[in-house]
């Protein structure tokens, strides 16, 4: 009798077990396979982006984030020592340009839901202006350096993604990495002549020998410049500079 009761209980439990397994299989088959998102936090920095994430497994996905950085004022501060005197330098730049971030994610629960670890590659290409003043024959002239900066790097991040409505997801993450890139600065002010450009070149070279500059968060990125001059412009290149890269996002997207 006890054996019959046990068999009956097992048979009664089979439909319930099947009911529990079928939704998980259905979920795997019919759940969203992709999400299109945008970073809401980026708009505060005048940065517009589009993020596409594709499911590749039960706990993995790959994605591509790309966007454009619109001009916005960023204050750059540097602390250096010149001729034994500690000085602070400050200026404002307005970088603009595009960026691309391909990435891979591993979710601890299931794809698109819960906490994840992310490996990301980053490339950007920006241009900007650097304002400066100079004295020519007793007259103060205001001008701008034309600058470009491009870099390639990568890093790791942590995040969490969850549904806030049917097929609407919130994605929050932060990460850290390292990049390597180049900076180019030049001036072609029509108020200057060949001797002025040559003087700028010499000043850059002499300044590098006498100064030790640390830029906030970028350390000694503005060191070892290669300076040049012609009869129409003067310029300097900072090549193969390593620097930290930090990132974060609060994104909202639609899954389908």
Secondary structure, DSSP 8 states (H G I E B T S, - for coil): -HHHHHHHHHHHHHHHHHHHHHHHHHHHHHS--EEEEEETGGGGGTEEEEEEEEE-SSSEEEEEEEEEE----EEEEEEEEETTEEEEEEEEE--EEEEEEEEEEEESSBTTBEEEEEEEEEEEEEEEEEEEEEEETTEEEEEEEEEEEEEEEEEEEEEEEEEEETTEEEEEEEEEEEEEEEEEEEE--TT--HHHHHHHHHHHHHHHHHEEEEETTTBT-S-S-EEEE-SS-EEEEEEEEEEEEEEEEEEEEEE-
